[in-house]
Amino acid sequence: MTPHRALRLFPALCTTLVLVGISVRAFAQEAPPPVAPEPQGMTLDVQNVSPPAVDQNPNIDPIALYGGDISFDIYRKNKKVGEHRVSFARNGDDLTVMTKMNIAIDVFIFTAYSFDYDSTEVWRNNQLHAIAVNVDDNGKMANVNARMEDNLFKIDGPKGSFIGSSWVFPTNHWHRGQANSKTILNTLTGKLTQVEVVNRGIERVDTSQGSVDADHFEYTGQLRDTEVWYDADNRWVKMRFKARDGIDIEYRCRQCGLAPGPANAIAGDAPAPTQTINGPS
């Protein structure tokens, strides 16, 4: 994705960002599940896709796992340029996941580029049932809507309409099972995207709640230059991807369910009061 126009006075300073697989502004919780429009006047081929196997798709209760909302600060060149927040709510057997992300790149007193991303997911039995995404890319609007219907995953987005033989993970990253996927839903384009996710090993990740050991995953295939970290309890604790100009965009955890205290304290930080966070159910 590209910024739509730069300030003519500062062409060399305008920024192009590639934001792949993140999500965003929370819809009202009482809104009905989003519906993908039926394609008109044509028959679509069903793409053969599948989510991870059951033993590779942990049955996560994010409310217990994260102990509330997830929030990240977004950095470019070590400067904060935005925020990403994920919230969860239960309605009977349904889990609603609402994500809001915004980025603003300022040049002097002007905003040269802005990006706002809203996503609402509806999950049933640890499976994605429906998702709606609204994107405002520096004034250029786009939408992605998908849902399970008649045992098929029906998608409508800016790149067209598609049908999958099964639900797949969207590129929203809060669920550890996504790292075991071969096909994911690109929430910016609405396309079913083939990926290979490589585990680069365990690394120490710093967060505002302390530091934690986490598995480092790198996406390859049709989705590249994206890296995600999950701790041993399946919490999402970090993300990094490259913008089209080659500059890293980094997500730093502000709140991701870690229990602060001496065991997690970053060097130089004062110990924080301990809180109890339940693991996945």
Helices and strands as residue ranges (DSSP letters): G 11-13, E 46-47, G 54-56, H 62-66, E 70-76, E 79-91, E 94-107, E 110-124, E 127-137, E 140-149, E 152-157, E 160-164, E 169-170, G 176-180, E 183-185, E 192-207, E 210-221, E 226-231, E 236-242, E 248-255
